Amino acid sequence: MPARLGNGLDPIHNLNWGAAAGVKTFFARSPDWTLLNCREKPKVEVLERCLFRYRKADVYLVADAYRGDEIGQAILDFFDAAAGGSPELITVPVASATLSLKAHGGAVLVAYVGHDGLMDFRLPIVPRKKNDVHRHAIMLACASQQYFSEPLKASGAYPLLWTTGLMAPEAYTLKSALDGWIDRETNEQVREHATIT
């Protein structure tokens, strides 16, 4: 693998963001999604944030490219969002209007795509469920079921999709899972949909 694909400070070429199967590139090229907006450095630990809209339904994807050296914060933020913590209101100008979206802990589905940092370190805190909103979670990282299960249980979110072995966390798997979820497939159908992609 070329070194630049693993460079967590280079979002343009990074495997999980700018490469062909990275989240930004893959969703931007998808006929099912429209890229509405990208913004550099919305917060210190995030290199870029992109907002996508699903073409056939009123569903939005807010995707953050965290700095590679901030993987601990990325995973902590994922569990915080899964628990309903730190809800974020994002406003984006679209055409002649302003779009307001609930993100982070305000979302009903949260996803993590990247390296399983919990193989290397422990979380300093484990976010606990903040409210009664039913959230789904997608965890595309190596052996995420083994490493993410305890903090996810504390968050109260439901594991819609996670992994049991080694895998390449590429965006086509995320898209397949989202397609099934948007189409109101059963949880088992969503998993099967994502597995055969």
Sequence and secondary structure as in RCSB ss.txt:
>XXXX:A:sequence
MPARLGNGLDPIHNLNWGAAAGVKTFFARSPDWTLLNCREKPKVEVLERCLFRYRKADVYLVADAYRGDEIGQAI
LDFFDAAAGGSPELITVPVASATLSLKAHGGAVLVAYVGHDGLMDFRLPIVPRKKNDVHRHAIMLACASQQYFSE
PLKASGAYPLLWTTGLMAPEAYTLKSALDGWIDRETNEQVREHATIT
>XXXX:A:secstr
  GGGG TT TTT TTTTSTTSHHHHHHH TTEEEEEEEEEEETTEEEEEEEEETTSS EEEEEEE GGGHHHHH
HHHHHHHTT SEEEEEEEETTEEEEEEEETT SEEEEES  GGGT   SS     SS   EEEEESTTHHHHHHH
HHHHHT EEEE  SS     HHHHHHHHHHHHTT  HHHHHHHHHT 
